[in-house]
Amino acid sequence: MANPAIGAVAVLGFSGSDLLVPHMRASNVTRDGVDGVALQKMGKRSAPVMITTVADVDDLGTWITAAEALIGTIVTVTTPDARSIPYVYVHDVQVVWPSTLKVLNPVGGLTAGQWVVTATWTLQNVSAA
């Protein structure tokens, strides 16, 4: 079973909204002096959702840098139940500081890391077609 991840950033688990199935979006196209309206396909998209993740890491700075590097990119998300969701756009990631803790005696987890980091991600399921 694969570990949950957002792109290359491994996490212990997710909480929050499930990534929605993308639906075809369209926009109205009108031209001055021409009667009627046309529709232009804008691709498949879902509404942006917020997901909270928890991870244990050895180096907090490296994890934050890796997570922030995903902002503005399209990644594949692996869910805790091992589903792989391609074409997920990362709008933002924020570390939740009151919930990010230094571990004095690490045992288990992904890396038996020195930090337990909580982050809130804003993700949107998009499609190339």
C-alpha positions as CSV (number, residue, x, y, z in Angstrom):
1,M,0.0,0.0,0.0
2,A,1.4,3.4,-1.0
3,N,1.8,6.1,1.6
4,P,-0.5,9.1,1.1
5,A,1.2,12.0,-0.7
6,I,0.7,15.3,-2.5
7,G,3.1,15.1,-5.4
8,A,6.4,14.1,-3.9
9,V,5.5,15.3,-0.4
10,A,4.7,12.3,1.8
11,V,2.1,12.7,4.6
12,L,0.6,10.4,7.2
13,G,-3.0,11.2,6.4
14,F,-5.6,13.7,5.2
15,S,-8.7,15.3,6.7
16,G,-11.2,17.6,5.1
17,S,-13.0,17.5,1.8
18,D,-12.6,14.8,-0.7
19,L,-11.2,15.9,-4.0
20,L,-14.3,16.4,-6.2
21,V,-14.8,14.8,-9.6
22,P,-14.0,17.5,-12.2
23,H,-16.9,18.6,-14.5
24,M,-16.8,20.3,-17.9
25,R,-16.8,24.1,-17.5
26,A,-17.9,26.5,-20.2
27,S,-17.9,30.3,-20.7
28,N,-20.2,32.5,-22.7
29,V,-18.8,34.0,-25.9
30,T,-20.5,37.1,-27.3
31,R,-19.5,39.5,-30.0
32,D,-20.7,43.1,-30.6
33,G,-23.1,43.3,-33.4
34,V,-23.8,39.5,-33.5
35,D,-27.0,38.1,-32.0
36,G,-26.8,35.0,-29.8
37,V,-24.3,33.4,-27.5
38,A,-21.8,30.6,-28.0
39,L,-20.2,28.4,-25.4
40,Q,-16.5,27.8,-25.2
41,K,-15.3,24.7,-23.4
42,M,-12.9,25.6,-20.6
43,G,-11.8,22.1,-19.6
44,K,-12.8,20.0,-16.6
45,R,-12.5,21.4,-13.1
46,S,-13.8,20.9,-9.6
47,A,-14.2,23.5,-7.0
48,P,-11.1,24.2,-4.9
49,V,-11.1,22.2,-1.6
50,M,-9.1,22.5,1.6
51,I,-7.3,19.4,3.0
52,T,-5.4,19.2,6.2
53,T,-2.4,16.9,6.3
54,V,-0.1,15.6,9.1
55,A,3.4,14.4,8.5
56,D,6.4,13.5,10.5
57,V,9.6,14.9,9.2
58,D,13.3,15.1,10.1
59,D,13.9,18.6,8.8
60,L,11.0,21.0,9.0
61,G,12.6,23.6,6.7
62,T,13.2,21.1,3.9
63,W,9.6,19.8,4.1
64,I,8.2,23.3,4.0
65,T,10.4,24.2,1.0
66,A,9.3,21.1,-0.8
67,A,5.6,21.7,-0.1
68,E,5.8,25.4,-1.1
69,A,7.6,24.4,-4.3
70,L,4.4,22.6,-5.4
71,I,2.3,25.8,-5.3
72,G,1.2,26.6,-8.9
73,T,1.9,23.1,-10.2
74,I,-0.2,20.1,-11.2
75,V,0.6,16.9,-9.2
76,T,-0.8,13.5,-8.5
77,V,-2.3,13.0,-5.1
78,T,-2.2,9.5,-3.5
79,T,-5.0,9.2,-0.9
80,P,-4.9,7.2,2.4
81,D,-7.0,4.5,0.7
82,A,-4.3,4.2,-2.1
83,R,-6.4,6.0,-4.8
84,S,-4.2,7.9,-7.3
85,I,-5.8,11.2,-8.4
86,P,-3.9,12.8,-11.3
87,Y,-4.2,16.4,-12.5
88,V,-4.5,18.1,-9.1
89,Y,-3.6,21.8,-9.0
90,V,-1.9,23.1,-5.8
91,H,-3.3,26.6,-5.1
92,D,-1.7,27.0,-1.7
93,V,-0.1,25.3,1.3
94,Q,0.1,26.8,4.8
95,V,1.8,25.3,7.9
96,V,-0.5,25.3,10.9
97,W,1.9,26.5,13.6
98,P,0.0,25.8,16.8
99,S,-0.3,22.2,15.6
100,T,3.3,21.7,14.4
101,L,5.3,20.2,17.2
102,K,8.9,19.2,18.0
103,V,9.1,15.6,19.0
104,L,11.4,14.7,21.9
105,N,11.3,10.9,21.6
106,P,10.3,9.9,18.0
107,V,8.9,6.4,17.4
108,G,7.3,5.1,14.2
109,G,5.6,7.2,11.5
110,L,7.0,7.8,8.0
111,T,10.5,8.7,9.1
112,A,10.4,8.7,13.0
113,G,10.9,12.4,12.4
114,Q,11.8,15.1,14.8
115,W,8.8,17.2,13.8
116,V,5.1,16.5,13.4
117,V,3.9,19.1,10.9
118,T,0.3,20.0,10.2
119,A,-0.5,21.8,6.9
120,T,-3.6,23.1,5.2
121,W,-3.6,22.6,1.4
122,T,-5.9,24.3,-1.2
123,L,-6.2,21.8,-4.1
124,Q,-8.3,21.7,-7.2
125,N,-9.0,18.6,-9.4
126,V,-8.5,19.6,-13.0
127,S,-8.3,17.6,-16.2
128,A,-6.2,18.0,-19.3
129,A,-9.2,17.3,-21.5
